[in-house]
């Protein structure tokens, strides 16, 4: 995963995935990773979203702060669909 949470944190420091703090924790990590340049003002963030469309219904499946992992995720979805 692009955020590499397990490499950055001890398991005890990560909120429970079922708990209410986990989504906020992930959002903070994503925002930190998406920050373009801390010296810029205003600050710029880049997010890459993989959206899958089936039967004319679009669903956002993956959000990444960096392009390579979003592309890898999209390619893996496409490979499974073929």
C-alpha positions in Angstrom: 0.0 0.0 0.0 1.2 3.5 -0.8 0.8 4.9 2.7 3.0 2.1 4.2 1.3 2.4 7.6 2.8 -0.8 8.8 6.3 0.4 8.0 5.8 3.8 9.8 3.9 2.7 12.9 3.9 0.0 15.5 0.6 -1.9 15.4 -0.3 -0.5 18.9 -0.1 3.0 17.5 -2.6 2.4 14.7 -6.3 2.8 15.7 -8.5 -0.2 15.4 -9.9 -0.6 11.9 -13.4 -1.0 13.3 -13.1 2.0 15.6 -14.3 5.6 14.9 -10.7 7.0 14.8 -9.5 4.9 12.0 -11.0 6.8 9.1 -9.6 10.1 10.5 -6.2 8.4 10.9 -6.2 7.3 7.3 -7.3 10.7 6.0 -4.5 12.4 7.9 -2.0 9.9 6.5 -3.3 10.4 3.0 -3.1 14.2 3.3 0.4 14.1 4.6 1.5 11.9 1.7 -0.4 14.0 -0.9 1.3 17.3 0.1 3.2 18.5 -2.9 5.8 20.8 -1.3 5.7 22.0 2.3 7.3 25.3 1.3 4.5 26.3 -1.1 1.8 28.6 -0.1 -1.0 27.9 -0.6 -0.3 24.2 0.0 -1.1 21.9 -2.9 -2.2 18.3 -2.6 -2.4 15.6 -5.3 -4.8 12.7 -5.1 -5.3 10.0 -7.6 -8.7 8.2 -7.7 -9.4 4.9 -9.4 -13.1 4.8 -10.4 -14.7 1.6 -11.8 -17.8 1.8 -13.9 -20.2 -1.2 -14.3 -23.6 -1.0 -15.9 -23.3 2.8 -16.1 -22.7 3.0 -12.4 -19.4 4.6 -11.2 -17.8 3.7 -7.9 -14.6 5.2 -6.4 -12.5 2.2 -5.3 -9.1 3.6 -4.5 -7.5 6.9 -3.5 -3.8 7.3 -3.5 -1.4 10.2 -2.9 0.9 8.9 -5.6 0.3 7.9 -9.2 2.2 4.6 -9.4 0.1 2.8 -6.8 -3.1 4.1 -8.3 -2.1 2.9 -11.7 -1.0 -0.5 -10.4 -4.4 -0.9 -8.6 -6.3 0.1 -11.8 -4.2 -2.3 -13.9 -4.9 -5.2 -11.5 -8.7 -4.4 -11.7 -8.5 -4.4 -15.4 -6.6 -7.7 -15.6 -9.2 -9.4 -13.4 -12.0 -8.1 -15.6 -10.5 -9.5 -18.8 
